[in-house]
Amino acid sequence: MKTKILCMALLGSLCMPLWAQQVFDMTSLGVVPGKKTNMSPRVEKALDKIRKQAVSGEEVVLRFTPGVYHFYPNDAVEREYYISNHDQTNPKKVGLALENFQNLTIEGNGAEFVFHGQMLPVSLLHTSNCTLKDFSIDFANPHIAQVEILKNEGDKGMTFRVAPWVVYQITKDSIFETYGEGWKLRPSSGIAFEKDTRHVVYNTSDLFYSTKGVTKVDKDVLYAPQWKDKRLQPGTVVAMRAWDRPTPGIFLSHNVNTTLKNVKVHYAQGMGLLAQLCENITLDGFGVCLKGENDPRYFTTQADATHFSQCKGKITSTGGLYEGMMDDAINVHGTYLKVIRQIDRYTLVGRYMHDQSWGFDWGYVGDEVQFVRSKTMEVVGDTSRIERIAPLDKPSVEGAREFEIRFSEPVGDWLTEGESFGIENLTWTPEVYFADNTIRNNRARGSLFSTPKKTVVENNLFDHTSGTAILLCGDCNGWYETGACRDVVIRKNRFINSLTNMFQFTNAVISIYPEIPDLDHQVAYFHGGKAGAIQIVDNEFDIFDAPVLYAKSVDGLIFRNNVIRMNTDYKPFHWNQNRFLLERVNRVEIAE
């Protein structure tokens, strides 16, 4: 009898669906690969139909057929998005605008999404429990121009060959100009790469040059008499760029529980991925990378590979490949508002200060906040909570720079005129797990973390990151990126020849470098706050120059059981010739 009941129970459970699922075949909805037909309006039409047919509570799967899909700006949807750490230009043309979905899965099956002109490829906003997987993002005509140096005649100038996919012209005023659908650029800076290794060329950093007077020598071969740089040997590949960053490859905002699995961004005009005001993001095998060893390009994104602004929950990035980008592989931070004025004992006006970070939510009722004195980067007063917050200079949050904020506790007497103070939102700070990733051949830095929550960086390969491999920062004066790190573990990573170039914050392979204008008058420490707050253990450093660790304003630092190997791959040149350079550090233990 018991056996019969058990079998009936099992049969019943097998008949019950584990999870109701609606699968939409994108081909049947008119989104077909293999042609250069514009998929922008077709995707939006399909999404409209899916929104109407989707059943609340069920998983929605958008299934793409393998192949190449082309997206053009004409007839693409337009959105007004204010995106952290990007140019705040609007409206934006969007390829796949995924908004207000729950339990959505984009099943790419190896689909290649190729974009034209200036576009935001993918946006995911106001969603929960969504997964993007198995597709790639690229642009047919990137806004970075690649050239190869053919002849360097010193004071007589440079001869270079333009890569075959670059669309260019010589202007009436004899300047090299690149262009595409809806855009033109006159590149005046760049990054130099070794042709064979793809490493950033030693001791070149950001190149600055002039193409004034350029003339055509042969097909795609140009001579620039005013481009003079003795460091660039024939065969050097240069990514010629401007500083515009209108949109990332993927934009995440106001989402909960987002997963990106095996998604690759081969080019974006801004960050590869920018996430703001999101809770719980998992990157599994995510890449901002080339298309393999035979890819003729040497660059990927115009800025960071991944960037997380004012997020919370947990950020996980594992098994990723980040290469050829023009900034960090990952940057995690919040944003300080600057105190503009005090309305009463409980109410202040705070303002977004950086020109690329404004126009979006900063906090919500109930969020915990603290105040920071900008000159010394010290916390002042007690923590408080937001009782009311509203945009002050705009009718809505979109496009606002100033907020009127009322707090649960009165602001202390420490708020005085003539001094600068910042407000930090402690609720919107994430835990970070960054592991088993490869970061290589990029400009500036390998990774940047500025969060008080637990941060673990382990089993990563930092291979020729050009500048500092790992940076712990914090700045309430320029970038206005929070905040202090309280619990960091950096372990079992390998660092190969970082610091071949000089950029901002590149004082050592690992730099703990908060911006503190008045360090002499600082009383409390910025980072740490307990014994062993920041631990650097069991790592391998293969280096050609002296500096391994720089630390400023840290309470609780351990550097232990690390292997340091010297090589002669490059000539030492760094201004810092100290293995360990410490400025105002307390409770420190260093044992190689």
Phi and psi in degrees as a GROMACS rama.xvg file:
@    title "Ramachandran Plot"
@    xaxis  label "Phi"
@    yaxis  label "Psi"
@TYPE xy
-63.2906  -37.7593  LYS-2
-63.8816  -42.7023  THR-3
-62.4696  -43.4706  LYS-4
-63.8428  -41.2322  ILE-5
-62.4467  -42.7488  LEU-6
-64.7565  -40.3968  CYS-7
-64.7751  -38.2324  MET-8
-65.2687  -42.4902  ALA-9
-64.2288  -41.8622  LEU-10
-61.8919  -41.0147  LEU-11
-63.9299  -39.4467  GLY-12
-68.7004  -33.1443  SER-13
-69.6398  -29.2404  LEU-14
-78.5593  -20.5487  CYS-15
-80.0736  130.681  MET-16
-67.7194  133.239  PRO-17
-67.109  -35.6341  LEU-18
-160.128  123.96  TRP-19
-65.6304  136.043  ALA-20
-138.986  133.007  GLN-21
-110.615  120.952  GLN-22
-106.944  123.78  VAL-23
-109.839  116.147  PHE-24
-79.9948  115.063  ASP-25
-66.5873  -28.6815  MET-26
-62.5656  -42.3326  THR-27
-67.5693  -17.3171  SER-28
-97.1773  11.819  LEU-29
93.5416  2.1106  GLY-30
-95.8825  94.7215  VAL-31
-117.506  133.031  VAL-32
-83.96  170.853  PRO-33
98.9806  -8.83182  GLY-34
-125.663  164.204  LYS-35
-90.1474  18.2231  LYS-36
-63.1019  141.131  THR-37
-69.568  115.497  ASN-38
-86.76  -9.02513  MET-39
-56.2437  -55.4525  SER-40
-69.8029  -28.8956  PRO-41
-68.3514  -40.4835  ARG-42
-65.1764  -43.1321  VAL-43
-64.8343  -38.8915  GLU-44
-63.1236  -41.0542  LYS-45
-65.823  -40.5825  ALA-46
-65.1108  -37.8034  LEU-47
-60.3268  -43.4896  ASP-48
-65.9233  -40.5332  LYS-49
-65.666  -41.3708  ILE-50
-59.8513  -37.4342  ARG-51
-73.5387  -32.2866  LYS-52
-93.2069  -18.9644  GLN-53
-63.7183  135.528  ALA-54
-93.2623  128.647  VAL-55
-57.8181  132.332  SER-56
92.2561  -15.9332  GLY-57
-92.7054  151.003  GLU-58
-72.3267  135.865  GLU-59
-112.679  123.382  VAL-60
-114.13  123.168  VAL-61
-101.105  109.97  LEU-62
-104.223  116.789  ARG-63
-95.1466  146.603  PHE-64
-81.1743  139.966  THR-65
-55.3254  144.529  PRO-66
144.311  -174.631  GLY-67
-104.197  130.709  VAL-68
-119.18  130.942  TYR-69
-105.356  134.795  HIS-70
-123.101  129.164  PHE-71
-118.279  153.76  TYR-72
-68.1225  -30.384  PRO-73
-66.4427  133.594  ASN-74
68.5073  8.52099  ASP-75
-78.5903  155.463  ALA-76
-67.8102  149.613  VAL-77
-111.499  139.266  GLU-78
-136.03  147.993  ARG-79
-97.9492  99.3432  GLU-80
-115.933  132.541  TYR-81
-104.986  113.859  TYR-82
-115.762  124.634  ILE-83
-56.6714  140.293  SER-84
60.4361  29.2291  ASN-85
-133.858  167.171  HIS-86
-66.4942  130.384  ASP-87
-89.6486  63.276  GLN-88
-101.693  136.584  THR-89
-141.533  157.598  ASN-90
-77.8627  171.868  PRO-91
-116.323  139.439  LYS-92
-84.311  127.738  LYS-93
-120.028  133.608  VAL-94
-76.0789  -59.0664  GLY-95
-121.479  103.022  LEU-96
-97.3517  98.8441  ALA-97
-102.172  104.905  LEU-98
-131.903  140.724  GLU-99
60.3416  41.1054  ASN-100
-105.296  150.878  PHE-101
-124.895  140.537  GLN-102
56.757  45.909  ASN-103
-99.6207  138.655  LEU-104
-126.399  124.784  THR-105
-94.2993  110.499  ILE-106
-101.324  96.414  GLU-107
-77.0172  -31.3701  GLY-108
53.8892  36.6052  ASN-109
84.8774  11.4672  GLY-110
-61.034  142.948  ALA-111
-111.228  112.857  GLU-112
-96.0482  114.059  PHE-113
-112.017  127.951  VAL-114
-112.425  155.958  PHE-115
-127.568  152.322  HIS-116
70.1957  -143.944  GLY-117
-112.515  112.495  GLN-118
-143.588  155.679  MET-119
-95.733  109.501  LEU-120
-60.5365  -54.6893  PRO-121
-136.294  130.145  VAL-122
-123.149  139.915  SER-123
-132.007  110.581  LEU-124
-132.391  142.797  LEU-125
54.5475  51.105  HIS-126
-124.315  167.251  THR-127
-140.905  141.426  SER-128
56.4066  53.2885  ASN-129
-113.978  146.601  CYS-130
-129.596  130.726  THR-131
-112.859  128.051  LEU-132
-149.665  149.452  LYS-133
60.3233  53.2115  ASP-134
-151.551  167.844  PHE-135
-128.433  157.394  SER-136
-123.292  133.435  ILE-137
-152.403  168.512  ASP-138
-120.239  138.899  PHE-139
-66.6221  -35.1797  ALA-140
-133.039  85.9176  ASN-141
-61.3157  156.11  PRO-142
-85.3053  -2.16281  HIS-143
-97.3589  130.039  ILE-144
-98.8214  130.2  ALA-145
-104.293  132.626  GLN-146
-135.793  161.487  VAL-147
-120.472  129.965  GLU-148
-71.2909  124.193  ILE-149
-99.2873  -37.7718  LEU-150
-148.278  130.239  LYS-151
-116.082  110.036  ASN-152
-104.361  25.3968  GLU-153
62.5941  -120.575  GLY-154
-69.1015  -11.8297  ASP-155
-89.1122  -6.15813  LYS-156
107.668  -168.134  GLY-157
-128.428  139.738  MET-158
-112.077  131.04  THR-159
-140.51  155.247  PHE-160
-106.513  132.075  ARG-161
-84.7444  135.362  VAL-162
-59.2652  145.896  ALA-163
-62.5971  -24.6112  PRO-164
-86.0724  -7.5198  TRP-165
-79.8691  128.106  VAL-166
-96.7722  122.952  VAL-167
-145.968  169.842  TYR-168
-153.007  159.533  GLN-169
-99.3015  119.886  ILE-170
-73.7828  172.317  THR-171
-62.2882  -28.922  LYS-172
-94.8349  23.5747  ASP-173
58.3141  51.6427  SER-174
-123.772  141.328  ILE-175
-71.13  120.623  PHE-176
-131.149  133.186  GLU-177
-104.262  154.388  THR-178
-154.727  165.047  TYR-179
-157.515  -164.38  GLY-180
-69.3618  105.387  GLU-181
84.7813  10.3873  GLY-182
-149.597  153.231  TRP-183
-141.095  143.944  LYS-184
-140.427  143.305  LEU-185
-114.867  90.8042  ARG-186
-63.3738  137.863  PRO-187
-134.138  3.28712  SER-188
-139.386  176.836  SER-189
175.944  177.039  GLY-190
-126.854  135.743  ILE-191
-99.8443  134.718  ALA-192
-118.594  143.393  PHE-193
-69.1511  134.359  GLU-194
-63.221  -43.8009  LYS-195
-82.0413  -42.4009  ASP-196
-92.7744  -21.1516  THR-197
69.6768  9.23419  ARG-198
-69.7673  149.275  HIS-199
-65.2505  132.854  VAL-200
-61.0633  132.085  VAL-201
-53.3087  132.089  TYR-202
56.3494  41.493  ASN-203
-116.928  -32.72  THR-204
51.5668  -140.819  SER-205
-78.4088  125.769  ASP-206
-85.0266  141.38  LEU-207
-130.074  133.811  PHE-208
-154.754  173.022  TYR-209
-128.215  135.886  SER-210
-105.214  16.3835  THR-211
-60.18  131.329  LYS-212
86.8052  11.8684  GLY-213
-65.05  142.932  VAL-214
-134.262  157.483  THR-215
-89.31  129.091  LYS-216
-99.3661  -42.5324  VAL-217
-155.491  -176.499  ASP-218
-59.1911  119.708  LYS-219
59.7193  15.823  ASP-220
-113.176  123.955  VAL-221
-125.715  151.585  LEU-222
-117.129  124.414  TYR-223
-116.097  100.145  ALA-224
-67.1923  -22.3089  PRO-225
-99.0672  1.50617  GLN-226
-88.9517  103.891  TRP-227
-125.102  115.61  LYS-228
-158.526  102.851  ASP-229
-67.1428  -14.1547  LYS-230
-76.698  -18.1895  ARG-231
-92.8671  100.978  LEU-232
-79.7712  154.964  GLN-233
-53.9678  136.365  PRO-234
100.886  -16.6146  GLY-235
-64.8762  136.46  THR-236
-102.431  129.255  VAL-237
-116.958  128.566  VAL-238
-90.8573  105.562  ALA-239
-87.5137  126.51  MET-240
-141.921  163.131  ARG-241
-107.751  -167.547  ALA-242
-113.683  10.4316  TRP-243
-69.0574  141.536  ASP-244
-143.957  75.6407  ARG-245
-70.2993  -38.6203  PRO-246
-148.692  151.593  THR-247
-82.5415  177.279  PRO-248
-74.4535  -41.2247  GLY-249
-131.706  130.736  ILE-250
-117.173  120.562  PHE-251
-114.529  131.939  LEU-252
-151.979  132.89  SER-253
59.109  41.8351  HIS-254
-110.801  156.87  ASN-255
-126.229  127.652  VAL-256
62.0117  75.277  ASN-257
-113.83  134.758  THR-258
-124.519  132.804  THR-259
-118.714  119.311  LEU-260
-123.478  121.733  LYS-261
55.0365  43.7372  ASN-262
-104.218  134.999  VAL-263
-121.895  134.308  LYS-264
-112.073  114.661  VAL-265
-91.1149  -23.3157  HIS-266
-161.381  143.437  TYR-267
-151.565  149.897  ALA-268
-79.054  -11.4811  GLN-269
-124.574  -129.055  GLY-270
-72.0996  161.71  MET-271
-71.1385  -46.9851  GLY-272
-139.223  130.877  LEU-273
-123.589  122.86  LEU-274
-119.952  132.25  ALA-275
-136.491  141.033  GLN-276
54.3495  42.9271  LEU-277
-115.101  154.535  CYS-278
-120.738  120.879  GLU-279
67.7995  100.858  ASN-280
-127.246  130.812  ILE-281
-120.068  123.115  THR-282
-108.478  114.615  LEU-283
-119.02  106.106  ASP-284
68.9967  23.2742  GLY-285
-71.7355  145.114  PHE-286
-141.218  137.521  GLY-287
-112.944  99.1848  VAL-288
-155.664  167.816  CYS-289
-75.5049  174.618  LEU-290
-91.3649  33.068  LYS-291
108.267  -179.552  GLY-292
-64.0909  -25.657  GLU-293
-94.9742  5.69742  ASN-294
-65.0115  125.782  ASP-295
-73.5142  -14.5032  PRO-296
-80.148  155.486  ARG-297
-115.484  -7.99676  TYR-298
-121.158  161.852  PHE-299
-123.891  -91.4532  THR-300
-97.4207  159.875  THR-301
-73.5107  -20.005  GLN-302
-142.87  -140.035  ALA-303
-63.5069  152.847  ASP-304
-70.4583  -52.6928  ALA-305
-133.923  145.636  THR-306
-146.802  128.732  HIS-307
-124.076  114.91  PHE-308
-116.974  122.926  SER-309
54.7836  48.7617  GLN-310
-104.066  170.206  CYS-311
-144.963  -176.594  LYS-312
79.294  -131.419  GLY-313
-131.915  133.039  LYS-314
-105.001  123.102  ILE-315
-122.041  127.219  THR-316
-132.055  111.252  SER-317
-132.699  146.513  THR-318
64.5596  28.509  GLY-319
-95.7787  160.959  GLY-320
-123.872  120.905  LEU-321
-126.712  113.915  TYR-322
-148.653  152.32  GLU-323
69.5122  7.33943  GLY-324
-83.175  163.598  MET-325
-94.4008  18.851  MET-326
-167.146  -154.67  ASP-327
-67.0743  156.87  ASP-328
-72.6971  -36.4672  ALA-329
-149.437  139.288  ILE-330
-136.319  121.03  ASN-331
-120.501  123.048  VAL-332
-162.053  167.964  HIS-333
-106.862  -168.267  GLY-334
-133.04  125.633  THR-335
-75.3642  135.873  TYR-336
-91.8308  138.989  LEU-337
-85.9401  133.876  LYS-338
-70.6066  118.39  VAL-339
-92.0482  -43.4632  ILE-340
-163.023  162.499  ARG-341
-106.738  128.203  GLN-342
-88.522  -46.5363  ILE-343
-151.888  -169.986  ASP-344
-63.1  -23.7601  ARG-345
-108.94  -8.91425  TYR-346
-126.524  131.763  THR-347
-128.223  162.574  LEU-348
-110.016  123.499  VAL-349
-114.05  148.983  GLY-350
-132.692  134.96  ARG-351
-66.0965  129.881  TYR-352
-103.496  -36.503  MET-353
-77.8547  139.776  HIS-354
-68.6853  -12.1813  ASP-355
-107.173  6.51607  GLN-356
-135.974  92.7358  SER-357
-171.191  166.865  TRP-358
97.671  2.28014  GLY-359
-134.188  169.487  PHE-360
-55.1682  141.272  ASP-361
-109.057  -31.9976  TRP-362
-167.282  173.798  GLY-363
-135.665  163.057  TYR-364
-56.7701  131.062  VAL-365
97.0236  -12.9745  GLY-366
-67.0582  143.156  ASP-367
-87.6047  136.187  GLU-368
-133.363  162.122  VAL-369
-140.975  166.746  GLN-370
-116.73  145.633  PHE-371
-129.922  133.593  VAL-372
-80.7448  119.353  ARG-373
-62.4743  -39.9632  SER-374
-66.0415  -37.9987  LYS-375
-110.066  -5.5473  THR-376
55.7136  38.5901  MET-377
-104.174  142.207  GLU-378
-69.8866  135.166  VAL-379
-122.84  144.543  VAL-380
70.2462  -169.302  GLY-381
-99.729  162.151  ASP-382
-67.6018  156.05  THR-383
-142.462  -179.996  SER-384
-128.099  152.879  ARG-385
-79.7283  123.676  ILE-386
-95.807  -30.5563  GLU-387
-155.701  139.18  ARG-388
-144.266  134.57  ILE-389
-150.314  144.055  ALA-390
-64.5306  143.385  PRO-391
-106.17  -34.3724  LEU-392
-101.455  0.254275  ASP-393
-140.929  155.713  LYS-394
-69.3285  -21.4581  PRO-395
-137.728  172.743  SER-396
-62.3635  -38.1184  VAL-397
-58.2487  115.664  GLU-398
89.0986  2.11817  GLY-399
-81.9084  146.947  ALA-400
-114.858  -23.3897  ARG-401
-119.978  144.407  GLU-402
-130.903  140.291  PHE-403
-94.0962  122.361  GLU-404
-124.499  126.605  ILE-405
-105.3  133.317  ARG-406
-107.322  160.321  PHE-407
-73.5799  -24.7533  SER-408
-117.992  149.943  GLU-409
-66.7293  143.06  PRO-410
-71.3299  134.795  VAL-411
-71.1624  173.617  GLY-412
-70.9247  -7.44353  ASP-413
-66.6234  -21.3573  TRP-414
-75.7523  101.274  LEU-415
-118.841  152.686  THR-416
-69.3519  148.563  GLU-417
92.6606  -10.7414  GLY-418
-113.731  155.339  GLU-419
-104.998  134.203  SER-420
-131.915  149.635  PHE-421
-118.857  156.906  GLY-422
-113.626  128.499  ILE-423
-114.19  132.104  GLU-424
-90.0337  109.553  ASN-425
-81.041  -22.1581  LEU-426
-67.3023  -40.5745  THR-427
-92.0239  66.5513  TRP-428
-134.723  134.717  THR-429
-104.944  158.655  PRO-430
-81.6411  148.189  GLU-431
-131.137  135.268  VAL-432
-128.731  112.573  TYR-433
-122.932  105.731  PHE-434
-146.582  148.296  ALA-435
60.1214  33.7545  ASP-436
-105.392  157.223  ASN-437
-114.763  126.525  THR-438
-122.297  121.872  ILE-439
-153.661  152.452  ARG-440
54.2582  45.3383  ASN-441
-122.846  166.487  ASN-442
-83.6351  146.664  ARG-443
83.9049  -78.0741  ALA-444
-148.633  162.79  ARG-445
-85.5982  -48.1514  GLY-446
-155.554  153.885  SER-447
-141.589  126.455  LEU-448
-128.695  131.561  PHE-449
-144.634  77.5951  SER-450
-147.441  142.36  THR-451
-77.4487  -14.0899  PRO-452
-78.0294  167.225  LYS-453
-58.6515  130.082  LYS-454
-127.134  122.507  THR-455
-119.551  125.395  VAL-456
-123.488  105.564  VAL-457
-144.412  149.625  GLU-458
58.9887  32.3357  ASN-459
-100.312  154.831  ASN-460
-109  116.144  LEU-461
-104.03  101.434  PHE-462
-115.403  106.361  ASP-463
53.2139  58.0677  HIS-464
-74.0518  -2.77198  THR-465
78.3274  -50.5269  SER-466
-113.676  -152.423  GLY-467
-55.513  140.227  THR-468
-80.1987  -45.0016  ALA-469
-131.15  130.149  ILE-470
-125.676  128.055  LEU-471
-107.332  118.877  LEU-472
-119.991  -140.197  CYS-473
130.173  123.873  GLY-474
-157.33  120.312  ASP-475
-116.463  33.224  CYS-476
-134.978  -29.2662  ASN-477
-127.659  -68.55  GLY-478
-78.24  -24.8507  TRP-479
58.1137  39.7993  TYR-480
-102.958  119.752  GLU-481
-74.7553  168.119  THR-482
-157.209  -162.003  GLY-483
-73.1689  141.956  ALA-484
-93.8871  127.05  CYS-485
-109.699  -20.934  ARG-486
-152.31  93.1375  ASP-487
-126.902  132.596  VAL-488
-123.393  120.612  VAL-489
-116.864  107.084  ILE-490
-144.332  148.435  ARG-491
57.5931  33.8857  LYS-492
-99.028  159.001  ASN-493
-119.933  132.307  ARG-494
-116.891  120.231  PHE-495
-116.721  113.047  ILE-496
46.5564  55.8638  ASN-497
-73.8262  173.377  SER-498
61.6377  41.8199  LEU-499
-83.5188  -7.81412  THR-500
-144.493  166.957  ASN-501
-111.632  126.511  MET-502
-137.031  -174.41  PHE-503
-65.0544  137.789  GLN-504
68.6659  22.2487  PHE-505
-103.198  65.5304  THR-506
-88.7378  -15.8298  ASN-507
-166.977  175.797  ALA-508
-57.8877  -45.102  VAL-509
-113.125  119.561  ILE-510
-116.089  122.583  SER-511
-104.934  97.9534  ILE-512
-137.627  73.9765  TYR-513
-73.2973  146.772  PRO-514
-80.9234  110.144  GLU-515
-128.242  100.632  ILE-516
-62.0558  -31.367  PRO-517
-126.208  69.4856  ASP-518
-66.1928  -31.2003  LEU-519
-62.2326  -30.5521  ASP-520
-103.066  8.64051  HIS-521
-74.5646  135.553  GLN-522
-103.855  -53.6734  VAL-523
-84.9659  155.9  ALA-524
-86.3136  153.543  TYR-525
-82.8018  -62.1524  PHE-526
-86.839  157.663  HIS-527
82.7063  -138.457  GLY-528
124.996  0.85237  GLY-529
-156.052  164.204  LYS-530
-63.1211  130.613  ALA-531
70.2387  25.7104  GLY-532
-61.4922  -37.7682  ALA-533
-120.646  117.224  ILE-534
-117.898  125.776  GLN-535
-119.306  100.729  ILE-536
-137.719  146.558  VAL-537
60.0279  35.3543  ASP-538
-103.199  164.57  ASN-539
-119.065  128.389  GLU-540
-117.189  115.036  PHE-541
-103.393  109.691  ASP-542
-133.534  155.894  ILE-543
-112.691  -10.9035  PHE-544
-126.355  177.248  ASP-545
-77.4624  -48.9062  ALA-546
-72.3793  123.962  PRO-547
-107.93  -43.9444  VAL-548
-136.262  127.1  LEU-549
-119.854  134.285  TYR-550
-141.538  136.438  ALA-551
-133.958  131.816  LYS-552
55.2854  63.2829  SER-553
-127.446  134.374  VAL-554
-116.56  101.863  ASP-555
105.266  82.8787  GLY-556
-133.877  129.335  LEU-557
-123.731  129.254  ILE-558
-127.395  107.766  PHE-559
-150.687  145.686  ARG-560
59.1865  36.4893  ASN-561
-103.189  146.996  ASN-562
-102.696  127.654  VAL-563
-119.109  119.922  ILE-564
-118.646  128.761  ARG-565
-91.7784  145.041  MET-566
-134.794  176.811  ASN-567
-119.081  30.0698  THR-568
-64.6762  -32.3157  ASP-569
-137.689  163.791  TYR-570
-84.3251  129.753  LYS-571
-56.5003  137.74  PRO-572
-147.116  -7.31015  PHE-573
-66.9959  143.772  HIS-574
-65.3327  -28.6797  TRP-575
-90.3834  107.1  ASN-576
-104.384  27.2261  GLN-577
-103.869  133.103  ASN-578
-60.292  -43.8772  ARG-579
-129.445  119.487  PHE-580
-117.97  114.216  LEU-581
-119.905  132.056  LEU-582
-125.256  113.181  GLU-583
55.5522  66.635  ARG-584
-120.865  136.59  VAL-585
-122.533  149.717  ASN-586
50.8889  63.9852  ARG-587
-114.251  139.692  VAL-588
-128.924  119.366  GLU-589
-123.872  120.585  ILE-590
-145.106  106.196  ALA-591
